[in-house]
Amino acid sequence: MSSCMDVKKQPDSTAGTITGTTNIDPLPSWNEGPLKTNILNFVTESIDSSGENFITVEDRVAVFDNDGTLWSEQPVYFQFFFAMDQVRGMAATHPAWSKTEPYKSVINHDLKSLMAQGEKGLMKILGTSHSGMTSTEFENMVTKWIDTAVHPLEKKKYKDLVFLPMIELIRFLQDHDYTVYIVSGGETAFMRPWVTEAYGIPRDRVIGSNLKLEFQWQGDEPVLMRLPAVEFNDDGVGKPMSIDRIIGRKPVAAFGNSDGDLPMLQWTASNPKYKSLMMIVHHTDSTREFAYDRESKIGRLDKALDWAKEHQWYLMDMQKDWKVVYKP
């Protein structure tokens, strides 16, 4: 087992070496510095079959969290914005909701009152908006929403609030035969419709939380009906479990941003065969995005921040390390 800090330092010119073109920078949205250099060096060494840090193609597995790692997550996870929008769309046929919590807070756009109702209220909104339809119907709902919905603070479509530096990193890894997975606490069915367009990751490489499904018939057509019950929560210790169950290999690179990602990064760091790369997005830019870590209710970075410093993992300082934040 070894950490990313073991990677040997080489000149930034390795960018040209690894791409085969001396004038092309594979990570143009990253500022020059130790962080970018070590990413380039890690990949350079991993594809060098004559070197001691060579990683076979089949073992080049990289895992990325989604919320807060590949796109923003404030003031609440984007999937919950989706849930609230669906509830508002259903409200016309449920007049009693205007006087019944937690629906009343959603209809009134009162996020503070909704959050004060705790997990029970939030789960009720998720259950109402995410179940009672077929898997195909749900996918169509997500597709329509992601193509049109706008973030209430940033005034941009949610799908435009993806991090360009991370997209470049994904493409860089893919260009060198890494198999890239999303491993997220968000629901698999919510992410699949748009991840290929947003990140260039195939939908079958998305691992997330799941609701229970029931096989039913609608006339002559078999369908999968979505039920208001969680089958698996892919957060915290659930992440290494799902990686082991679905991928069947320990990753050699892992990227997250919160305490919920810590077990996934620890699992990657324990790879007994290869050097590993663990990196955490640190949200430090209140001007271009949001600044938060230990005290945040969403994407809290506390234990993982201490662990990263103690074990010499890399912190991607959004303010210092990224030239730009969002994909144009």
PyMOL commands that set and color helices and strands:
alter all, ss='L'
color gray80, all
select helices_A, chain A and resi 4-6+14-19+34-46+57-59+78-93+95-99+103-107+111-116+118-130+135-148+158-160+164-175+188-191+195-199+203-205+238-247+259-269+303-310+318-321
alter helices_A, ss='H'
color red, helices_A
select strands_A, chain A and resi 61-64+179-187+206-218+221-232+253-256+277-282+314-317
alter strands_A, ss='S'
color yellow, strands_A
deselect
rebuild
show_as cartoon
